[in-house]
């Protein structure tokens, strides 16, 4: 695992980035050895606020979560920056803030405010010229080109694949390092995206979403460099919680639950208890002195 997303991009192979949404998911994913993690807006808004990903989280909400994650992990983090939380000045402020917080890439999209999750209905995009200005400002705002700009368009759903491709090309020309054509609806459309660009491409794999879930080999063959799985952990966690809580409600105990628990000792170590235990051992003779 390389510590730099930019350095990893030219190397062979797909970068599969799981969605992380709180410190438990971030630490678990960090311990496995991925090339990158993806701070998912959908998951952060759900876990942090208990609300839908519909433009309700603020810049401060997301920046606070980002700082926590970066401080607690070593894997390069791609961070969802939504629409930049406002106009051009907000874009400038958001990019600078995310870079200073330690993200290695920011994802910015061309939706109207309030934005919505990319695999839900009712999304509309701003005029192309306005979207291009945002990407240009984002590219200018960063202090280092090691901090990557991922430009996302949601135009496919409302305006069609041709408009989405046109926007992708304009974003690349405006300074985007990576392109994200959101929610293509068939393998044929994904093939078209892969043929259309020479810059790294993101595939968004949302279980139950609009885009087909493909294998690593299939995504590589189509020309994608990064595959994000923003809701995989969140939905798996939801299923596990519903199961164990249902068992507890119905039976009053988890003794006969058929699911699998993460080991208590292993989880304690993941959260950093080893340092606590070591500290207490080293300073035990000083207590009460």
Sine and cosine of phi, psi and omega as CSV:
sin_phi,cos_phi,sin_psi,cos_psi,sin_omega,cos_omega
0.00,0.00,0.84,-0.55,0.08,-1.00
-1.00,0.09,0.51,-0.86,-0.02,-1.00
-1.00,0.07,0.01,1.00,-0.02,-1.00
-0.82,-0.57,0.85,-0.53,0.03,-1.00
-0.91,0.42,-0.65,0.76,0.00,-1.00
-0.88,0.47,-0.65,0.76,0.02,-1.00
-0.94,0.34,-0.46,0.89,0.00,-1.00
-0.98,0.22,-0.49,0.87,-0.11,-0.99
-0.82,0.57,-0.72,0.70,-0.04,-1.00
-0.97,0.24,-0.15,0.99,-0.01,-1.00
-0.97,0.23,0.41,-0.91,-0.03,-1.00
-0.90,0.44,0.44,-0.90,0.16,-0.99
0.99,-0.15,0.47,-0.88,0.02,-1.00
-0.96,0.27,0.64,-0.77,0.13,-0.99
-1.00,-0.09,0.95,-0.31,0.05,-1.00
-1.00,-0.10,0.89,-0.46,-0.10,-1.00
-0.90,-0.44,0.92,-0.39,0.03,-1.00
-0.96,0.27,0.52,-0.86,0.08,-1.00
-0.96,0.26,0.75,-0.66,0.09,-1.00
-0.86,-0.50,0.59,-0.81,-0.18,-0.98
-0.68,-0.73,-0.18,0.98,0.10,-1.00
-0.44,-0.90,-0.07,-1.00,-0.09,-1.00
-0.96,0.27,-0.46,0.89,0.06,-1.00
-0.92,0.40,-0.76,0.65,0.00,-1.00
-0.90,0.43,-0.61,0.79,-0.01,-1.00
-0.91,0.41,-0.71,0.71,-0.01,-1.00
-0.93,0.37,-0.64,0.77,0.05,-1.00
-0.88,0.48,-0.76,0.65,-0.01,-1.00
-0.90,0.43,-0.62,0.79,0.00,-1.00
-0.89,0.46,-0.56,0.83,-0.06,-1.00
-0.97,0.26,-0.24,0.97,-0.11,-0.99
-1.00,0.05,-0.50,0.87,0.06,-1.00
0.96,-0.26,0.52,0.85,0.06,-1.00
-0.93,0.36,0.37,-0.93,0.09,-1.00
-0.96,0.27,-0.46,0.89,0.00,-1.00
-0.36,-0.93,0.42,-0.91,0.13,-0.99
-0.88,-0.47,0.38,-0.93,-0.05,-1.00
-0.84,-0.54,0.92,-0.40,0.09,-1.00
-0.97,0.23,0.97,-0.25,-0.11,-0.99
-0.99,0.10,0.80,-0.60,0.06,-1.00
-0.89,0.46,-0.67,0.75,0.01,-1.00
-0.83,0.55,-0.74,0.67,-0.05,-1.00
-0.95,0.31,-0.64,0.77,0.00,-1.00
-0.90,0.43,-0.70,0.72,-0.01,-1.00
-0.90,0.43,-0.65,0.76,0.01,-1.00
-0.91,0.40,-0.74,0.67,-0.10,-0.99
-0.97,0.22,-0.59,0.81,-0.09,-1.00
-1.00,0.10,-0.64,0.77,-0.10,-1.00
-0.92,-0.40,-0.28,0.96,-0.07,-1.00
0.92,0.39,0.56,0.83,-0.07,-1.00
-0.77,-0.63,0.28,-0.96,0.07,-1.00
-0.96,0.29,0.43,-0.90,0.04,-1.00
-0.98,0.19,0.98,0.17,-0.11,-0.99
-0.68,-0.73,0.65,0.76,0.04,-1.00
0.98,0.22,0.31,0.95,-0.06,-1.00
-1.00,-0.04,-0.35,0.94,0.06,-1.00
-0.99,0.13,0.61,-0.79,-0.01,-1.00
-1.00,-0.09,0.18,-0.98,0.13,-0.99
-0.82,0.57,-0.69,0.72,-0.02,-1.00
-0.90,0.44,-0.65,0.76,0.06,-1.00
-0.83,0.55,-0.77,0.64,-0.09,-1.00
-0.95,0.31,-0.63,0.78,0.00,-1.00
-0.90,0.43,-0.64,0.77,0.03,-1.00
-0.89,0.46,-0.67,0.74,0.04,-1.00
-0.91,0.41,-0.66,0.75,0.01,-1.00
-0.87,0.49,-0.73,0.69,-0.01,-1.00
-0.87,0.49,-0.67,0.74,0.04,-1.00
-0.85,0.53,-0.73,0.68,-0.06,-1.00
-0.91,0.42,-0.74,0.67,-0.04,-1.00
-0.88,0.48,-0.62,0.78,0.01,-1.00
-0.93,0.37,-0.43,0.90,-0.11,-0.99
-0.98,-0.21,-0.01,1.00,-0.05,-1.00
-0.72,-0.69,0.18,-0.98,0.06,-1.00
-0.90,-0.43,-0.32,0.95,-0.04,-1.00
-0.95,0.31,0.65,-0.76,0.09,-1.00
-0.81,0.58,0.68,-0.73,-0.09,-1.00
-0.90,-0.44,0.81,-0.59,0.17,-0.99
-1.00,-0.06,0.77,-0.64,-0.10,-1.00
-0.88,-0.47,0.74,-0.68,0.06,-1.00
-0.96,0.30,0.87,-0.49,0.02,-1.00
-0.96,-0.30,0.23,0.97,0.02,-1.00
0.77,0.63,-0.76,-0.65,-0.02,-1.00
-1.00,-0.06,0.10,1.00,-0.10,-1.00
1.00,0.02,0.05,1.00,0.11,-0.99
0.90,0.43,0.57,0.82,0.08,-1.00
0.56,-0.83,-0.52,-0.85,-0.05,-1.00
-1.00,0.06,-0.36,-0.93,-0.10,-0.99
-0.90,0.45,-0.64,0.77,0.03,-1.00
-0.91,0.43,-0.61,0.79,0.05,-1.00
-0.91,0.42,-0.63,0.78,0.06,-1.00
-0.86,0.52,-0.75,0.67,0.01,-1.00
-0.84,0.55,-0.74,0.68,-0.03,-1.00
-0.91,0.42,-0.67,0.75,-0.03,-1.00
-0.91,0.41,-0.72,0.70,0.00,-1.00
-0.88,0.48,-0.72,0.70,0.02,-1.00
-0.88,0.47,-0.67,0.75,-0.01,-1.00
-0.91,0.41,-0.69,0.72,0.01,-1.00
-0.91,0.41,-0.64,0.77,0.02,-1.00
-0.91,0.42,-0.71,0.70,0.00,-1.00
-0.90,0.43,-0.51,0.86,0.00,-1.00
-0.96,0.28,-0.29,0.96,0.09,-1.00
0.94,-0.35,0.07,1.00,0.13,-0.99
-0.90,0.44,0.45,-0.89,0.05,-1.00
-0.98,-0.22,-0.17,0.99,0.07,-1.00
-0.37,-0.93,0.53,-0.85,0.09,-1.00
-0.85,-0.52,0.69,-0.72,0.07,-1.00
-0.99,-0.17,0.81,-0.59,0.01,-1.00
-0.82,-0.58,0.66,-0.75,-0.10,-0.99
-0.85,-0.52,0.23,-0.97,-0.11,-0.99
-0.96,-0.26,0.40,0.92,0.03,-1.00
-0.96,0.28,0.41,-0.91,0.22,-0.98
-0.93,0.36,0.42,-0.91,0.10,-0.99
-1.00,-0.01,0.68,-0.74,0.00,1.00
-0.98,0.20,0.67,-0.74,0.00,-1.00
-0.97,0.26,0.21,-0.98,0.05,-1.00
-0.68,-0.73,0.37,-0.93,0.09,-1.00
-0.77,0.64,0.65,-0.76,-0.12,-0.99
-0.92,0.38,-0.15,0.99,0.03,-1.00
-0.90,-0.44,0.37,0.93,0.09,-1.00
-0.92,-0.40,0.36,-0.93,-0.05,-1.00
-0.98,0.22,0.19,-0.98,0.14,-0.99
1.00,0.08,0.22,0.98,0.00,-1.00
-0.99,0.15,0.65,-0.76,0.08,-1.00
-0.76,-0.65,0.50,-0.86,-0.05,-1.00
-0.94,-0.35,0.43,-0.90,0.04,-1.00
-0.98,0.21,0.27,-0.96,0.04,-1.00
-0.83,0.56,0.54,-0.84,-0.07,-1.00
-0.84,0.55,-0.71,0.71,-0.03,-1.00
-0.85,0.52,-0.64,0.77,0.01,-1.00
-0.92,0.38,-0.64,0.77,0.00,-1.00
-0.91,0.41,-0.64,0.77,0.02,-1.00
-0.90,0.44,-0.66,0.75,0.04,-1.00
-0.86,0.51,-0.63,0.77,0.01,-1.00
-0.89,0.46,-0.69,0.72,0.00,-1.00
-0.92,0.39,-0.63,0.78,0.02,-1.00
-0.90,0.44,-0.68,0.73,0.03,-1.00
-0.90,0.43,-0.65,0.76,0.01,-1.00
-0.87,0.49,-0.70,0.72,-0.01,-1.00
-0.91,0.41,-0.55,0.84,0.01,-1.00
-0.98,0.21,-0.45,0.89,-0.13,-0.99
-0.97,0.25,-0.50,0.87,-0.06,-1.00
-0.93,0.38,0.51,-0.86,0.01,-1.00
-1.00,0.03,-0.33,0.94,0.01,-1.00
-0.67,-0.75,0.63,-0.78,0.05,-1.00
-0.97,0.26,-0.06,1.00,0.16,-0.99
-0.95,0.31,-0.35,0.94,0.10,-1.00
-1.00,0.07,0.89,-0.45,-0.21,-0.98
-1.00,-0.09,0.60,-0.80,0.05,-1.00
-0.98,-0.22,0.88,-0.47,0.08,-1.00
-0.97,-0.23,0.91,-0.42,-0.03,-1.00
-0.99,-0.16,0.86,-0.51,-0.03,-1.00
-0.93,-0.36,0.67,-0.74,0.16,-0.99
-0.88,-0.47,0.68,-0.73,0.08,-1.00
-0.97,-0.24,0.35,0.94,-0.10,-0.99
-0.95,0.32,-0.40,0.92,-0.09,-1.00
-0.81,0.59,-0.71,0.70,-0.14,-0.99
-0.93,0.37,-0.66,0.75,-0.09,-1.00
-0.99,-0.12,-0.48,0.88,-0.12,-0.99
-0.87,-0.50,-0.13,0.99,0.07,-1.00
0.98,-0.18,0.28,-0.96,-0.10,-0.99
-0.92,0.39,-0.57,0.82,-0.01,-1.00
-0.89,0.45,-0.67,0.75,0.04,-1.00
-0.92,0.39,-0.60,0.80,0.04,-1.00
-0.88,0.47,-0.67,0.74,0.02,-1.00
-0.92,0.40,-0.65,0.76,0.02,-1.00
-0.88,0.48,-0.67,0.74,0.02,-1.00
-0.92,0.38,-0.65,0.76,0.05,-1.00
-0.84,0.54,-0.70,0.71,0.01,-1.00
-0.89,0.46,-0.67,0.74,0.00,-1.00
-0.91,0.41,-0.61,0.80,0.01,-1.00
-0.92,0.39,-0.65,0.76,0.04,-1.00
-0.89,0.46,-0.67,0.75,0.02,-1.00
-0.92,0.39,-0.42,0.91,-0.02,-1.00
-1.00,0.09,-0.11,0.99,0.07,-1.00
0.87,-0.50,0.08,1.00,0.04,-1.00
-0.92,0.38,0.65,-0.76,0.02,-1.00
-1.00,0.05,-0.51,0.86,-0.09,-1.00
-0.66,-0.75,0.62,-0.79,0.00,-1.00
-0.93,-0.36,0.57,-0.82,-0.07,-1.00
-0.71,-0.71,0.99,-0.11,0.07,-1.00
-1.00,0.02,0.97,-0.24,-0.14,-0.99
-0.96,0.27,0.62,-0.79,0.17,-0.99
0.77,0.63,0.80,0.60,0.26,-0.97
-0.89,0.45,0.50,-0.87,-0.20,-0.98
-0.94,-0.35,0.16,0.99,0.04,-1.00
-0.36,-0.93,0.29,-0.96,0.09,-1.00
-0.89,0.45,-0.57,0.82,0.02,-1.00
-0.88,0.48,-0.66,0.75,0.05,-1.00
-0.92,0.39,-0.59,0.81,0.04,-1.00
-0.92,0.39,-0.60,0.80,0.09,-1.00
-0.88,0.47,-0.67,0.75,0.00,-1.00
-0.89,0.45,-0.66,0.75,0.04,-1.00
-0.89,0.46,-0.71,0.70,-0.02,-1.00
-0.89,0.46,-0.55,0.84,0.00,-1.00
-0.98,0.21,-0.32,0.95,-0.24,-0.97
-1.00,0.02,-0.26,0.97,-0.15,-0.99
-0.71,-0.71,0.47,-0.88,0.06,-1.00
-0.97,-0.24,-0.02,1.00,0.02,-1.00
-0.99,-0.11,0.33,-0.95,0.03,-1.00
-0.85,0.52,0.60,-0.80,-0.07,-1.00
-0.86,-0.50,0.57,-0.82,0.05,-1.00
-0.97,-0.24,0.70,-0.71,0.19,-0.98
-0.94,-0.35,0.74,-0.67,-0.03,-1.00
-0.97,-0.23,0.95,-0.30,-0.06,-1.00
-0.99,-0.14,0.99,-0.14,-0.01,-1.00
-0.93,-0.36,0.93,-0.38,0.02,-1.00
-0.88,0.48,0.85,-0.53,-0.06,-1.00
1.00,0.06,0.07,1.00,-0.01,-1.00
-1.00,0.00,-0.31,-0.95,-0.10,-0.99
-0.99,0.10,-0.39,0.92,-0.12,-0.99
-0.99,-0.15,0.67,-0.74,0.05,-1.00
-0.86,0.51,0.66,-0.75,0.11,-0.99
-0.99,0.12,0.86,-0.50,-0.07,-1.00
-0.90,-0.44,0.29,-0.96,0.03,-1.00
-0.98,0.22,0.20,-0.98,0.08,-1.00
-0.83,0.56,-0.75,0.66,-0.04,-1.00
-0.89,0.46,-0.64,0.77,0.00,-1.00
-0.91,0.41,-0.68,0.73,0.00,-1.00
-0.91,0.42,-0.66,0.75,0.04,-1.00
-0.89,0.45,-0.68,0.73,-0.01,-1.00
-0.89,0.46,-0.57,0.82,-0.01,-1.00
-0.98,0.22,-0.23,0.97,0.07,-1.00
0.97,-0.25,0.21,0.98,0.01,-1.00
-1.00,0.06,0.60,-0.80,-0.01,-1.00
-0.98,-0.22,-0.57,0.83,-0.01,-1.00
-0.82,-0.57,0.73,-0.68,0.14,-0.99
-0.87,-0.49,0.89,-0.46,0.07,-1.00
-0.99,-0.12,0.59,-0.81,0.02,-1.00
-0.83,-0.55,0.95,0.30,-0.23,-0.97
-0.91,0.42,-0.52,0.85,-0.11,-0.99
-0.94,-0.35,0.01,1.00,-0.09,-1.00
-0.85,0.53,-0.80,0.60,-0.01,-1.00
-0.91,0.41,-0.65,0.76,-0.02,-1.00
-0.88,0.47,-0.72,0.69,-0.02,-1.00
-0.94,0.33,-0.60,0.80,0.06,-1.00
-0.91,0.42,-0.66,0.75,0.05,-1.00
-0.89,0.46,-0.68,0.73,0.01,-1.00
-0.86,0.50,-0.66,0.75,0.02,-1.00
-0.91,0.42,-0.67,0.74,0.00,-1.00
-0.91,0.41,-0.68,0.73,0.01,-1.00
-0.91,0.42,-0.68,0.73,0.02,-1.00
-0.87,0.50,-0.63,0.78,-0.01,-1.00
-0.93,0.38,-0.78,0.62,-0.08,-1.00
-0.95,0.31,-0.59,0.80,0.05,-1.00
-0.93,0.38,-0.60,0.80,0.06,-1.00
-0.89,0.46,-0.67,0.74,0.04,-1.00
-0.88,0.47,-0.69,0.72,-0.01,-1.00
-0.90,0.43,-0.63,0.78,0.02,-1.00
-0.92,0.39,-0.71,0.71,-0.10,-0.99
-0.97,0.24,-0.63,0.78,-0.11,-0.99
-0.95,-0.31,-0.24,0.97,0.00,-1.00
0.98,0.20,0.11,0.99,-0.03,-1.00
-0.33,-0.95,0.35,-0.94,0.08,-1.00
-0.98,-0.21,0.17,0.99,-0.09,-1.00
-0.83,0.56,-0.62,0.79,-0.08,-1.00
-0.96,-0.28,0.21,0.98,0.00,-1.00
-0.90,0.43,0.70,-0.72,-0.08,-1.00
-1.00,0.02,-0.07,1.00,0.00,-1.00
-0.98,0.20,-0.06,-1.00,-0.07,-1.00
-0.91,-0.42,0.75,-0.66,0.08,-1.00
-0.99,-0.12,0.63,-0.77,0.21,-0.98
-0.93,0.38,0.70,-0.71,-0.05,-1.00
-0.84,0.54,0.72,-0.69,-0.05,-1.00
-0.88,0.48,-0.69,0.73,0.00,-1.00
-0.91,0.42,-0.69,0.72,0.01,-1.00
-0.89,0.45,-0.64,0.77,0.00,-1.00
-0.92,0.38,-0.64,0.77,0.03,-1.00
-0.88,0.48,-0.65,0.76,0.03,-1.00
-0.92,0.38,-0.63,0.78,0.04,-1.00
-0.86,0.51,-0.60,0.80,-0.02,-1.00
-0.99,0.16,-0.09,1.00,0.10,-0.99
0.97,-0.23,0.27,0.96,-0.02,-1.00
-0.92,0.40,-0.41,0.91,0.01,-1.00
-0.85,0.53,-0.64,0.77,0.02,-1.00
-0.90,0.43,-0.63,0.78,0.03,-1.00
-0.89,0.46,-0.72,0.69,-0.01,-1.00
-0.90,0.44,-0.67,0.74,0.00,-1.00
-0.91,0.42,-0.67,0.74,0.02,-1.00
-0.87,0.49,-0.70,0.71,-0.03,-1.00
-0.91,0.42,-0.60,0.80,0.05,-1.00
-0.90,0.43,-0.69,0.72,-0.06,-1.00
-0.94,0.33,-0.45,0.89,-0.08,-1.00
-0.93,-0.38,0.16,0.99,-0.06,-1.00
-0.87,0.50,-0.62,0.78,-0.06,-1.00
-0.96,0.28,-0.14,0.99,-0.02,-1.00
-0.99,-0.11,-0.30,0.95,-0.04,-1.00
-0.91,0.42,0.69,-0.73,0.06,-1.00
0.94,0.35,0.27,0.96,-0.09,-1.00
-0.97,0.25,0.00,0.00,0.00,0.00
